[in-house]
Amino acid sequence: MRMKCFVGFILWTIIFTGAAWAQEPQKPLTLEESIKIVMERSLTLHSAMVGVVGSEFRRKEAITNFLPLWTGQYAWTRYNQPIPVGTFGTAAPAQDRDILNFNTSLNQPIFTGGFNLANYRSAKIGVDLSKETVETVKRDLVLQTRVGYFTILRAEKFLGVAEQQVKQFEAQLEVTKAFFDVGIVPKNDVLQAEVRLANARQQLVKSANELATAKASFNILLRREINILFEVADILVYKPFPLSYDQSIEEAFRLRPEIKAAQLNIEQAKESVKIARSGYFPTINLTGNYTRFSDDIDVSGGVKFSDRWTIQALATFTLWNWGNTAFKVGENKVKVTQAEDSKTQLIESITLEVKNDYLNMLTAEKNINVTEKAIEQAEENLRMNEERYKYQVATQTDVLDAVTLLAQARVNYYGALSDFNIATAQLERSMGRMYP
């Protein structure tokens, strides 16, 4: 009996604890946590990181070209008539139609005209290029996460404005109905208030839908189930950007991984020129060879057996190839020029990008101050019109318009605030920053 009571107590405790945990409000998702989740789950980033591994294999493969190559051959040959088989130097070698041959060779490159060295350097640059691709992808993901995060916050603020507008129209409708019931205002005022309330409720539905869409898009970015419910921490605030335009440009030229990648492309193209030029030079190889002949399947000896070894130093020259090497060199020189032009264009593009983002940030920053003051004016305008309407000094339209103006002022303010944060995120991305 005691045991049953104890087990029942444990089960009750677990159920109660689980219910309490389920009712506990979910902790808001922070921007830092969101970025961490994106970095852990992004397939784009995963592919870029796997690309680094692939480039590293390419570099290691290029190292093997410097090392000796060991090969082996085993062959069985049947002739139409017996041929001599025996140890070299014997007077009367044995006769046999079936000959087995084992051959092994060791080949060591001595000089390849710079081909192997340039090929290795090109592969090593490829590793660095892959790493810069990873850095570029990371910065793009951070920007996408920040933009998505602030888009959710803006949608939440717009939804709050819509809810507040509905409440104000509902309150105004109640006042208008009360005035109508005592014959102070005509029926038209009630109808007008009802129409404004209906429009506000439609806007409320639209704002709620925009928030749901923003959260669904954010769930997809985080590679989570699209309908997962979550809240985000409110960081929609104004923080002045500390750097000037010149400082931003200087930082962009120093940090942008795209510029580093463009320089690596130039260096890789120059190594391709060296690879092509290697065709002008001879290749020198040192080769060791060992061969066995026998009629035994294991080629291990016997009367019908012979073997020999050789060491050979071989220099191979290309005396004439109709300008093939020169054409390859010319083609790769053109690629160097193209890579240099691409870097120049990239720098010009980044300069314009930073300029546009900086101006967008300044515009949003100025709008914050303007719209913040407009909210104060709109609130005072609504208060005055509500008071005047109570004493029938103002019309119903004056009050309804004042409510609409206040809602629009709040929307403009939160829009400018979110635009500023998004513009700042875009500026920091164009500067090459990961996350401040």
C-alpha positions in Angstrom: 0.0 0.0 0.0 2.8 2.3 0.9 4.6 1.6 -2.4 1.4 2.4 -4.4 1.0 5.7 -2.6 4.7 6.5 -3.3 4.4 5.7 -7.0 1.2 7.7 -7.2 2.9 10.7 -5.6 5.8 10.5 -8.0 3.4 10.3 -11.0 1.3 13.2 -9.7 4.5 15.3 -9.2 5.7 14.6 -12.8 2.3 15.5 -14.3 2.1 18.7 -12.2 5.6 19.7 -13.1 5.1 19.0 -16.8 1.8 21.1 -16.8 3.6 23.9 -15.0 6.4 23.8 -17.5 4.0 23.8 -20.4 2.3 26.9 -19.1 5.6 28.7 -18.6 6.0 31.5 -21.1 8.5 30.8 -23.9 11.7 32.9 -23.7 11.9 35.4 -26.5 14.4 34.5 -29.3 17.3 36.9 -29.4 19.1 38.1 -32.5 22.3 36.5 -31.3 20.6 33.1 -30.8 19.0 33.4 -34.3 22.3 34.0 -35.9 23.8 31.0 -34.1 20.9 28.8 -35.3 21.3 30.0 -38.9 25.0 29.3 -38.8 24.5 25.8 -37.5 21.7 24.8 -39.9 22.3 26.7 -43.1 22.8 24.4 -46.1 24.4 27.2 -48.1 27.1 27.6 -45.4 27.5 23.8 -45.1 28.1 23.6 -48.9 30.7 26.4 -48.7 32.5 24.7 -45.8 32.5 21.3 -47.7 34.0 23.3 -50.6 37.0 24.1 -48.4 37.4 20.4 -47.7 37.3 19.7 -51.4 39.9 22.4 -52.1 42.2 20.9 -49.5 42.0 17.5 -51.2 42.9 19.3 -54.5 46.0 20.8 -52.7 47.1 17.5 -51.3 46.6 15.9 -54.7 49.0 18.6 -56.2 51.6 17.6 -53.6 51.7 14.0 -55.0 53.1 15.3 -58.3 56.4 16.0 -56.6 56.7 12.5 -55.3 57.9 9.3 -57.1 55.3 7.2 -58.8 55.5 3.4 -58.3 53.7 1.2 -60.8 53.6 -2.5 -61.5 52.4 -4.8 -64.4 51.7 -8.5 -64.6 51.0 -10.1 -68.0 50.5 -13.5 -69.7 51.3 -13.8 -73.4 50.8 -16.9 -75.6 52.8 -16.9 -78.9 52.0 -18.9 -82.1 55.3 -20.7 -81.8 57.8 -21.3 -79.0 60.3 -18.5 -78.3 63.5 -18.6 -76.3 63.1 -18.1 -72.6 66.0 -18.3 -70.2 68.6 -16.5 -68.1 70.5 -13.8 -70.0 73.8 -15.0 -71.2 72.9 -18.7 -71.5 73.9 -20.5 -74.7 70.7 -22.4 -75.3 67.6 -20.9 -73.7 64.5 -23.0 -73.2 61.7 -22.8 -75.7 58.1 -22.0 -74.7 54.9 -20.5 -76.1 53.5 -19.2 -72.8 55.4 -16.3 -71.3 54.6 -14.6 -68.0 55.9 -11.1 -67.4 56.2 -9.0 -64.2 57.4 -5.4 -64.4 57.7 -2.7 -61.7 58.8 0.9 -62.2 59.6 3.8 -60.0 59.5 7.3 -61.6 60.7 10.4 -59.9 60.1 13.8 -61.6 63.3 15.9 -61.4 62.3 19.0 -63.4 58.9 19.9 -65.0 59.6 23.4 -66.1 57.8 24.8 -63.1 54.5 23.0 -63.8 54.3 21.1 -60.5 55.2 24.1 -58.4 52.8 26.4 -60.1 50.1 23.8 -60.0 50.5 23.4 -56.2 50.5 27.1 -55.6 47.3 27.4 -57.7 45.7 24.6 -55.6 46.8 26.3 -52.4 45.2 29.6 -53.5 42.1 27.6 -54.3 41.9 26.6 -50.6 42.1 30.3 -49.6 39.4 31.1 -52.2 37.1 28.6 -50.7 37.7 30.0 -47.2 36.8 33.5 -48.4 33.6 32.0 -49.9 32.7 30.7 -46.5 33.3 34.2 -45.0 31.1 35.8 -47.7 28.3 33.3 -47.1 28.5 33.9 -43.3 28.1 37.6 -43.7 25.2 37.2 -46.1 23.5 34.9 -43.6 24.0 37.4 -40.8 22.5 40.1 -42.9 19.5 38.0 -43.9 18.9 37.1 -40.2 19.1 40.7 -39.1 16.8 41.9 -41.8 14.3 39.1 -41.1 14.5 39.9 -37.3 13.8 43.6 -37.7 11.1 42.8 -40.3 9.3 40.8 -37.5 9.7 43.6 -35.0 8.3 46.2 -37.5 5.4 43.9 -38.2 4.7 43.6 -34.5 4.8 47.3 -34.0 2.5 47.8 -37.0 0.1 45.2 -35.4 0.2 47.1 -32.1 -0.6 50.4 -33.9 -3.5 48.6 -35.7 -4.8 47.2 -32.4 -4.6 50.6 -30.7 -6.4 52.3 -33.6 -9.3 49.7 -33.4 -9.6 50.4 -29.7 -9.7 54.2 -30.3 -12.3 53.8 -33.0 -14.4 51.6 -30.8 -14.2 54.1 -28.0 -15.2 56.9 -30.3 -18.1 54.8 -31.6 -19.4 54.4 -28.1 -19.2 58.1 -27.5 -20.9 58.8 -30.8 -23.7 56.3 -30.0 -24.2 57.9 -26.6 -24.5 61.4 -28.2 -26.9 60.0 -30.9 -29.1 58.4 -28.2 -29.7 61.8 -26.6 -30.1 63.5 -30.0 -26.9 65.5 -29.9 -25.5 64.1 -33.2 -27.1 62.7 -36.3 -27.2 59.1 -37.4 -24.6 59.9 -40.1 -22.0 60.4 -37.4 -22.6 56.9 -36.0 -22.4 55.4 -39.5 -19.2 57.2 -40.2 -17.6 55.9 -37.0 -18.7 52.4 -37.8 -17.2 52.6 -41.3 -13.9 53.8 -39.9 -13.9 51.0 -37.3 -14.6 48.4 -40.0 -11.6 49.7 -42.1 -9.4 49.7 -39.0 -10.4 46.0 -38.3 -9.5 45.1 -41.9 -6.1 46.8 -41.4 -5.7 44.8 -38.2 -6.3 41.6 -40.0 -3.8 42.6 -42.7 -1.1 43.5 -40.1 -1.6 40.2 -38.3 -1.2 38.4 -41.6 2.0 40.3 -42.4 3.4 39.4 -39.0 2.6 35.7 -39.5 4.3 35.8 -43.0 7.4 37.4 -41.5 7.6 34.8 -38.8 7.1 32.0 -41.3 9.9 33.3 -43.5 12.1 33.6 -40.5 11.4 30.0 -39.5 12.4 28.9 -43.0 15.6 30.9 -42.7 16.3 29.1 -39.5 15.4 25.8 -41.1 12.6 25.1 -38.6 9.0 23.9 -39.0 7.2 26.8 -40.7 4.4 27.0 -38.2 6.5 27.1 -35.0 5.3 29.9 -32.7 7.9 32.1 -31.2 8.5 35.6 -29.9 11.5 37.8 -30.5 13.2 40.2 -28.1 12.4 43.8 -28.8 15.7 45.5 -29.9 14.0 48.0 -32.2 15.9 51.1 -30.8 17.9 53.9 -32.2 21.7 53.8 -31.7 23.7 56.3 -33.7 26.2 54.9 -36.1 29.7 55.9 -34.8 31.7 55.9 -38.1 31.9 58.5 -40.9 31.6 57.6 -44.5 35.3 57.7 -45.1 35.9 55.4 -42.2 33.2 53.0 -43.5 34.9 52.9 -46.9 38.3 52.3 -45.4 36.9 49.4 -43.3 35.1 47.9 -46.3 38.4 47.8 -48.3 40.1 46.2 -45.4 37.5 43.6 -44.4 35.4 42.7 -47.5 36.1 39.0 -48.3 35.1 39.6 -51.9 38.1 41.9 -52.4 40.4 39.3 -50.9 38.9 36.7 -53.2 39.4 39.0 -56.2 43.1 39.3 -55.4 43.4 35.6 -55.0 41.8 35.1 -58.4 44.5 37.4 -59.9 47.2 35.3 -58.2 45.7 32.1 -59.3 45.5 33.4 -62.9 49.2 34.3 -62.7 50.0 30.7 -61.6 48.1 29.5 -64.6 50.4 31.5 -66.8 53.4 29.7 -65.2 51.7 26.4 -65.8 51.3 27.2 -69.5 54.9 28.5 -69.7 56.2 25.1 -68.4 55.7 23.8 -71.9 58.7 25.8 -73.1 61.0 23.8 -70.9 62.1 20.1 -71.0 60.9 17.6 -68.4 63.5 15.5 -66.6 62.6 12.2 -64.9 64.6 9.5 -63.2 63.2 6.0 -63.7 64.1 2.7 -62.2 62.7 -0.5 -63.8 62.8 -4.1 -62.9 61.4 -6.9 -65.1 61.0 -10.7 -64.8 60.1 -13.3 -67.5 59.1 -16.9 -66.8 56.7 -19.6 -67.7 55.7 -20.0 -64.0 52.5 -18.3 -62.9 54.3 -16.7 -59.9 57.3 -15.6 -62.0 59.5 -16.8 -59.2 62.3 -18.6 -61.1 63.0 -21.9 -62.6 64.9 -22.9 -65.7 62.7 -20.8 -67.9 63.4 -17.6 -66.0 65.1 -14.2 -66.7 65.1 -10.8 -65.0 66.8 -7.5 -65.4 66.8 -4.0 -64.0 67.5 -0.6 -65.4 68.0 3.0 -64.2 67.2 5.7 -66.7 67.4 9.5 -66.7 65.1 10.9 -69.4 64.9 14.4 -70.7 61.9 15.2 -72.9 61.9 18.2 -75.2 59.0 19.6 -77.3 60.8 20.8 -80.4 57.8 22.1 -82.3 54.0 22.1 -81.5 52.8 24.8 -83.9 52.7 27.5 -81.3 50.4 25.5 -78.9 52.4 26.6 -75.8 52.5 30.2 -76.9 48.8 30.3 -77.5 48.1 28.8 -74.0 50.4 31.5 -72.4 48.6 34.2 -74.3 45.2 33.0 -73.2 46.2 32.8 -69.6 47.7 36.3 -69.7 44.4 37.6 -70.9 42.7 35.9 -67.9 45.1 37.7 -65.6 44.0 41.0 -67.2 40.3 40.0 -66.8 40.9 39.2 -63.1 42.5 42.5 -62.5 39.6 44.3 -64.3 37.1 42.4 -62.2 38.8 43.5 -59.0 38.8 47.1 -60.1 35.1 46.9 -60.9 34.4 45.2 -57.6 36.1 47.9 -55.7 34.1 50.5 -57.6 30.9 48.6 -56.9 31.7 48.3 -53.2 32.3 52.0 -53.0 28.9 52.7 -54.5 27.3 50.1 -52.2 28.7 51.6 -49.1 27.7 55.1 -50.3 24.1 54.1 -50.9 23.8 52.2 -47.6 25.3 55.1 -45.7 22.9 57.6 -47.3 19.9 55.3 -46.6 21.0 55.0 -43.0 21.2 58.8 -42.7 17.8 59.3 -44.3 16.2 56.8 -41.9 18.0 58.5 -39.0 16.6 61.9 -39.9 13.1 60.4 -40.3 13.3 59.0 -36.8 13.5 62.5 -35.3 10.9 63.9 -37.6 8.3 61.1 -37.0 9.0 61.0 -33.3 8.0 64.6 -33.0 5.0 64.0 -35.3 3.7 61.4 -32.8 3.7 64.0 -30.0 1.8 66.5 -32.3 -0.7 63.8 -33.4 -1.4 62.8 -29.8 -2.0 66.3 -28.8 -4.2 66.9 -31.9 -6.3 63.8 -31.0 -6.7 64.9 -27.3 -7.8 68.4 -28.3 -10.3 67.2 -30.9 -11.8 64.6 -28.5 -12.3 67.4 -25.9 -13.8 69.7 -28.5 -16.1 67.0 -29.7 -17.5 66.4 -26.2 -18.5 70.0 -26.2 -19.7 69.8 -29.8 -17.1 72.4 -30.9 -15.5 69.8 -33.3 -17.1 67.4 -35.7 -17.0 63.7 -35.7 -14.8 63.8 -38.8 -12.2 65.9 -36.9 -11.9 63.2 -34.3 -11.8 60.3 -36.7 -9.2 62.0 -38.8 -7.1 62.7 -35.7 -7.2 59.0 -34.8 -6.1 58.1 -38.3 -3.3 60.8 -38.3 -2.0 59.4 -35.0 -1.9 55.8 -36.3 -0.1 57.0 -39.4 2.4 58.9 -37.4 3.2 55.8 -35.3 3.5 53.7 -38.4 5.9 56.2 -39.9 7.9 56.3 -36.7 8.3 52.5 -36.4 8.9 52.3 -40.1 11.7 54.8 -39.9 13.1 53.0 -36.8 13.1 49.6 -38.5 14.5 51.2 -41.8 17.3 52.6 -39.8 18.2 49.3 -38.2 18.0 47.4 -41.5 20.0 50.1 -43.3 22.6 49.9 -40.5 22.7 46.1 -41.0 23.2 46.5 -44.7 25.9 49.1 -44.2 27.8 46.9 -41.9 27.5 44.0 -44.4 28.8 46.3 -47.2 31.7 47.2 -44.8 32.5 43.5 -44.4 31.6 43.2 -40.8 30.3 39.9 -39.5 28.2 41.2 -36.6 29.0 44.2 -34.3 
